Amino acid sequence: MIDLDQLDLKILAELQRDASLTNVELAARVNLSPSPCLARVRLLEQAGLISKRVTLLDARKLGLNVNVFIQISLEKQSRAALESFERAVLALPQVMECYLMSGDADYLIRVVVPEVQALEHFIVDKLTRLAGVASIRSSFALKQVKYQTELPLPGPSPKSRSRRG
């Protein structure tokens, strides 16, 4: 883990809230001049803390009204079976998230589709045709209570508190 000081954490927090900020805007928000701010952002990118910048879209306004969590169990849990399933899921644009799980199911995926018929098509024509799938259980999200993309940031590390920008 990289040593982060208060300025690094401010930069990360601001970019999580709005990745479209210009360097000048970001520098002003974190009380730093533009050149050192840009240098810090580049270091954070090189360290892998900033992996990419994206624009978040409103799924409902795009007609993607059905949000479904699907638990999938495989026939075998061999490395080859897991890798094969994961490769197949990566190619499905309806899958927004995929997690290898402990417990009853092997995987949990979150899928967005426009309507229930599209979900039926996705399950019947896509998921059930994946090699090694033993069972599929779906749960519809009735209401999204919380959705956030901002990660909770740690406090500055003790070694880096005296760093200057």
Stockholm file with secondary structure:
# STOCKHOLM 1.0

chainA/1-165         MIDLDQLDLKILAELQRDASLTNVELAARVNLSPSPCLARVRLLEQAGLISKRVTLLDARKLGLNVNVFIQISLEKQSRAALESFERAVLALPQVMECYLMSGDADYLIRVVVPEVQALEHFIVDKLTRLAGVASIRSSFALKQVKYQTELPLPGPSPKSRSRRG
#=GR chainA/1-165 SS CCCCCHHHHHHHHHHHHCTTCCHHHHHHHTTCCHHHHHHHHHHHHHTTSCCCCCCCCCTGGGTCCEEEEEEEEESCCCHHHHHHHHHHHHTCTTEEEEEECSSSCSEEEEEEESSHHHHHHHHHHTGGGSTTEEEEEEEECSCCCCCCCCCCCCCCCGGGTTCCC
#=GC SS_cons         CCCCCHHHHHHHHHHHHCTTCCHHHHHHHTTCCHHHHHHHHHHHHHTTSCCCCCCCCCTGGGTCCEEEEEEEEESCCCHHHHHHHHHHHHTCTTEEEEEECSSSCSEEEEEEESSHHHHHHHHHHTGGGSTTEEEEEEEECSCCCCCCCCCCCCCCCGGGTTCCC
//
